[in-house]
């Protein structure tokens, strides 16, 4: 029987400074030492349990990191000020000048821009491939390749990475498999499937209230210590530090993630099946029509479903914009980027979160003008929601 990742979070126990049921917030940028030698030892990384400076770490950040490491089954974790603040130092730590990355072609636009436009400044190149075709992935690997990079469920096309098979490839060529698991927390546990490093944008489902930005890297203790090293650590030296107040807030929200993900997934599956029944081109990993449905099933923690993300294609950007504006007017959700909120969020990714990808590459990967990405909310009566969306579709002659 698979272990329930939510239990790993629940089993952690923290007490506040005065016996509070929530841990005290470490509202300090720097920390004092009784002995001068202890400060020196801490700089050298030899004073376990001592805190030096909040850019390095703080009690609040350690609490959150420990909980997220437990959720992912990792030895350790390091939180960051944003999802990109987690992704960028990982790739900088793993790759040096003259080295190479093989990445999924459908990834978050910010990550794509970083790999395509920024990393070449440091003579690190990337090949973008269809991550679902293992022969193409393998063919892209060179003697200089150091990292295989993918998203468990890709943004925005919802392609599903076969983590087990990609892990086997990574081991064959002595590469590190880095997986962004932002779209599928609890549903998929990439480290258990063979990934080396797992990243999340905490901004999304894990926090769940669209009121903060954050990221996390989960991996071995050795790798996390490398990231935090005061002399050579990319996280430490690039400075994408999470604020302690935000860490404490996310930790509180993390405790309800298991409840929220079940409802997100339940609602998304219901709507996906209804949209498909109307004849709308619908992509959702939980549909039998999804080409990787069986792969997702083989990897998933069934209790948490197929996630809260789905897409539909309404044929043109004009129709997509009209539908989103009408749905917002009818209070069915918000025309907004990001995901994981209690309300449904929708956007046309080709002109928003994936706009960094050139139009010709968008077309090659199947990102069409009429595509709408939905982050399905926590609606209590999803059948009512569907009726109102169908009325909107009918009003615009989409169905």
C-alpha positions in Angstrom: 0.0 0.0 0.0 1.3 3.5 -0.9 2.0 5.8 2.0 -0.3 8.8 2.1 1.9 11.9 1.7 -0.6 14.0 3.7 0.1 11.8 6.7 3.7 12.8 6.7 2.6 16.4 7.1 0.1 15.6 9.7 2.6 13.6 11.8 4.9 16.6 12.3 4.5 18.4 15.6 5.6 21.9 16.4 5.0 24.0 19.5 5.3 27.7 19.7 7.6 29.5 22.0 4.9 29.8 24.7 3.2 26.5 24.0 1.2 27.7 21.0 -0.2 25.1 18.6 1.5 27.0 15.8 5.3 27.5 15.9 6.5 31.0 16.8 7.5 33.2 13.8 11.2 34.1 13.7 10.8 37.8 13.0 14.6 38.5 12.9 17.0 39.0 10.1 20.0 38.1 12.2 20.7 35.9 15.3 22.9 36.3 18.3 25.6 34.0 19.6 26.8 33.5 23.2 30.3 32.6 22.0 32.3 34.1 19.1 33.6 30.7 18.1 30.0 29.5 17.5 29.5 32.3 15.0 32.6 31.1 13.1 31.5 27.5 13.3 28.1 28.4 11.9 29.7 30.2 9.0 31.7 27.1 8.3 28.4 25.0 8.5 29.5 23.1 11.6 27.0 24.4 14.2 23.9 22.4 13.8 20.8 24.1 15.3 22.3 27.6 15.3 21.0 30.4 13.1 23.2 32.9 11.5 21.3 35.2 9.1 17.8 34.8 7.5 19.1 34.7 4.0 20.8 31.5 4.9 17.9 30.1 6.9 15.5 30.8 9.8 13.4 28.7 12.2 10.2 29.6 10.3 11.7 28.6 6.9 13.0 25.4 8.4 9.6 24.5 9.8 8.0 24.9 6.3 10.9 23.2 4.6 10.7 20.2 6.9 6.9 19.9 6.3 7.4 20.1 2.5 10.2 17.6 2.6 8.0 15.2 4.5 5.2 15.7 2.0 7.5 14.8 -0.9 9.4 12.0 1.0 12.6 14.0 0.7 15.5 14.1 3.1 15.5 17.9 3.2 14.1 21.0 1.5 14.9 24.7 1.0 12.2 27.3 0.6 12.5 30.4 -1.6 10.8 33.7 -2.3 9.1 32.4 -5.5 8.8 29.4 -7.7 11.4 30.8 -10.1 13.6 31.5 -7.0 13.6 27.7 -6.5 14.0 26.7 -10.1 16.9 29.0 -11.1 19.4 28.2 -8.3 18.8 24.4 -8.8 19.8 24.6 -12.5 22.7 26.9 -11.7 24.0 24.5 -9.0 23.8 21.5 -11.3 25.1 23.0 -14.5 28.3 24.9 -15.3 29.7 26.6 -18.4 29.7 24.3 -21.5 27.1 22.0 -20.1 23.6 21.1 -21.4 20.0 20.5 -20.2 17.3 18.5 -21.9 13.9 20.0 -21.0 10.3 19.4 -21.8 9.2 21.8 -24.5 5.9 22.5 -22.7 6.8 24.2 -19.4 6.0 27.4 -17.6 6.8 30.4 -19.7 9.2 31.9 -17.1 11.2 28.7 -16.9 11.3 28.5 -20.7 12.6 32.1 -21.0 15.2 31.4 -18.3 16.5 28.3 -20.1 16.2 29.7 -23.7 17.3 33.3 -23.1 19.2 33.7 -19.9 21.2 30.5 -19.3 23.1 30.8 -22.6 24.8 33.9 -21.0 26.6 31.4 -18.9 27.3 29.0 -21.8 24.6 26.6 -20.6 22.4 25.4 -23.5 19.0 23.6 -23.5 17.3 21.2 -26.0 13.5 21.4 -25.8 11.8 18.1 -26.6 8.5 16.3 -26.4 9.0 14.8 -23.0 6.4 12.1 -23.7 8.5 10.5 -26.4 11.4 8.8 -24.7 13.3 8.0 -27.9 13.4 11.7 -28.7 14.4 12.6 -25.1 17.3 10.0 -25.3 18.4 11.3 -28.7 18.8 14.8 -27.3 21.2 13.7 -24.6 24.8 14.7 -25.3 28.1 14.1 -23.5 27.7 17.5 -21.9 24.1 16.9 -20.6 23.7 17.2 -16.9 20.0 17.6 -16.3 16.7 16.2 -17.5 14.0 18.8 -16.6 10.3 18.4 -16.8 7.0 19.2 -15.2 4.9 16.3 -13.9 1.9 17.8 -15.6 3.0 20.4 -18.0 2.0 24.0 -18.2 -0.3 24.7 -20.1 -0.8 21.6 -22.3 -1.2 19.1 -19.4 1.2 16.6 -20.9 2.2 14.0 -18.4 5.8 13.0 -17.8 6.5 9.3 -17.3 8.7 9.9 -14.2 9.8 6.2 -13.8 11.0 6.0 -17.4 12.7 9.4 -17.3 14.4 8.3 -14.1 15.8 5.2 -15.8 17.1 7.4 -18.7 18.7 9.8 -16.2 20.4 7.0 -14.3 21.6 5.4 -17.6 23.4 8.6 -18.6 24.3 9.8 -15.0 22.0 12.8 -15.2 19.9 14.5 -12.5 16.1 14.4 -13.1 14.6 17.6 -11.9 10.8 17.7 -11.7 8.5 20.7 -11.2 5.5 19.2 -9.4 3.5 22.4 -9.0 0.3 21.1 -10.8 0.1 17.8 -8.9 1.0 18.1 -5.2 -0.1 15.0 -3.2 -1.4 13.4 -6.4 2.1 12.5 -7.6 5.2 11.9 -5.6 8.1 12.2 -8.0 10.9 11.3 -5.6 9.2 7.9 -5.0 9.2 7.4 -8.7 12.9 8.1 -9.1 13.3 11.9 -9.5 16.4 13.4 -7.9 15.0 16.9 -7.2 11.4 18.1 -6.9 10.4 21.8 -7.1 7.1 23.5 -6.4 5.8 27.0 -6.8 4.2 27.4 -3.4 2.2 30.3 -4.8 -0.3 27.9 -6.3 -2.1 24.9 -4.8 0.1 24.4 -1.8 -0.6 27.9 -0.4 -4.1 28.0 -2.0 -5.2 31.5 -1.3 -3.4 33.6 -3.9 -2.0 36.0 -1.3 1.7 35.1 -1.4 4.5 34.0 -3.6 7.0 31.2 -2.7 8.9 28.2 -3.9 10.6 25.1 -2.6 13.3 22.6 -3.6 13.1 19.1 -2.2 16.0 16.6 -2.4 18.8 15.0 -0.5 20.4 16.6 2.5 23.7 16.8 0.6 22.1 18.7 -2.4 20.1 21.1 -0.2 23.3 21.8 1.8 25.1 22.5 -1.5 22.4 25.1 -2.4 22.8 26.8 1.0 26.5 26.8 1.2 27.8 30.3 2.1 30.6 30.1 -0.4 29.3 28.1 -3.4 25.5 27.7 -2.8 23.3 29.1 -5.6 20.3 29.6 -3.3 22.5 31.4 -0.7 24.4 33.6 -3.1 21.5 34.5 -5.4 19.5 35.5 -2.4 15.9 34.4 -3.2 15.0 34.2 0.5 11.5 33.6 1.7 10.2 36.0 4.4 9.5 34.3 7.8 5.9 35.7 8.0 5.1 34.2 4.6 6.6 30.8 5.6 4.4 30.7 8.7 1.3 31.6 6.6 2.0 28.9 4.0 2.7 26.3 6.7 -0.8 26.9 8.1 -2.4 26.6 4.7 -0.4 23.4 3.9 -2.3 21.6 6.6 -5.5 21.7 4.5 -3.9 20.8 1.2 -5.2 17.2 1.3 -8.8 18.4 1.6 -8.4 21.1 -1.1 -6.8 18.8 -3.6 -9.5 16.3 -3.3 -12.1 18.9 -4.1 -10.1 20.5 -6.9 -9.7 17.1 -8.5 -13.3 16.1 -8.0 -14.6 19.3 -9.6 -12.1 19.3 -12.4 -13.0 15.7 -13.4 -16.7 16.5 -13.3 -16.3 19.6 -15.6 -13.9 17.8 -17.9 -16.4 15.0 -18.5 -19.2 17.5 -19.1 -17.2 19.6 -21.5 -16.2 16.6 -23.5 -19.8 15.5 -23.7 -20.6 18.8 -25.3 -18.1 18.1 -28.1 -15.6 20.6 -26.8 -11.9 19.6 -27.2 -11.0 19.0 -23.6 -7.6 18.0 -22.1 -7.6 16.6 -18.6 -5.4 13.7 -17.3 -8.4 12.0 -15.7 -10.2 11.6 -19.1 -9.7 8.3 -20.9 -9.1 10.4 -24.1 -5.9 11.8 -22.6 -3.0 10.1 -24.2 -1.2 9.6 -20.9 -4.2 8.7 -18.7 -2.8 5.3 -18.0 0.7 6.6 -17.1 -0.9 9.1 -14.7 -2.9 6.3 -13.1 0.2 4.2 -12.7 2.0 7.0 -10.8 -0.8 8.6 -8.8 -1.8 8.6 -5.2 -5.4 7.8 -6.1 -7.0 9.5 -3.2 -6.0 12.9 -4.5 -7.3 12.5 -8.1 -5.9 13.9 -11.3 -5.5 17.5 -10.2 -7.4 20.8 -10.6 -6.1 21.9 -14.1 -7.9 21.4 -17.4 -7.9 23.0 -20.8 -10.6 23.5 -23.5 -10.2 24.8 -27.0 -12.9 27.1 -28.3 -11.4 27.7 -31.7 -10.1 31.3 -31.6 -8.6 33.9 -29.3 -11.7 36.1 -29.8 -14.0 33.4 -28.6 -11.7 32.5 -25.8 -11.6 36.1 -24.6 -15.3 36.6 -24.9 -16.0 33.4 -23.0 -13.6 34.3 -20.2 -15.0 37.9 -19.9 -18.6 36.5 -19.7 -17.7 33.9 -17.1 -16.1 36.5 -15.0 -19.1 38.8 -15.4 -21.3 35.9 -14.2 -19.0 35.3 -11.2 -17.9 31.9 -12.3 -14.3 32.8 -11.6 -11.6 35.3 -12.5 -9.8 36.1 -15.7 -6.4 35.8 -14.1 -3.1 34.0 -14.3 -1.8 31.6 -11.6 -3.7 28.7 -10.1 -4.8 26.9 -7.0 -7.2 29.5 -5.7 -10.6 28.7 -4.1 -12.3 30.4 -7.1 -11.8 29.1 -10.6 -9.1 31.0 -12.6 -8.9 31.1 -16.4 -6.6 32.5 -18.9 -5.5 32.2 -22.5 -1.9 30.9 -22.0 -0.7 31.8 -25.5 -1.0 35.5 -24.7 -0.2 35.3 -21.0 1.7 32.6 -19.0 3.3 31.1 -22.1 3.7 34.3 -24.1 7.5 34.1 -23.7 7.4 31.1 -26.1 7.6 32.3 -29.8 4.4 31.8 -31.8 5.9 29.3 -34.2 7.0 27.1 -31.3 3.6 27.5 -29.7 2.0 26.1 -32.9 4.6 23.2 -33.1 3.7 22.1 -29.6 -0.1 22.5 -30.1 -0.7 25.6 -28.1 -3.5 27.1 -30.1 -5.1 30.6 -30.0 -8.4 29.2 -28.7 -6.9 27.4 -25.7 -8.2 28.3 -22.3 -6.4 27.0 -19.2 -8.7 26.5 -16.2 -7.6 26.2 -12.6 -10.8 24.7 -11.1 -11.9 26.1 -7.8 -13.5 24.6 -4.7 -17.2 25.1 -5.7 -19.6 23.3 -3.4 -22.1 22.7 -6.2 -20.1 22.0 -9.3 -23.2 20.9 -11.2 -24.6 24.4 -10.8 -21.3 25.8 -12.0 -21.4 23.7 -15.1 -24.9 24.8 -16.0 -23.8 28.4 -15.8 -20.7 27.7 -17.9 -22.8 25.9 -20.5 -25.2 28.8 -20.7 -22.2 31.1 -21.3 -21.0 28.7 -24.1 -24.4 28.7 -25.7 -24.8 32.5 -25.5 -21.6 32.8 -27.5 -22.6 30.0 -30.0 -19.6 28.0 -29.0 -21.8 25.0 -28.5 
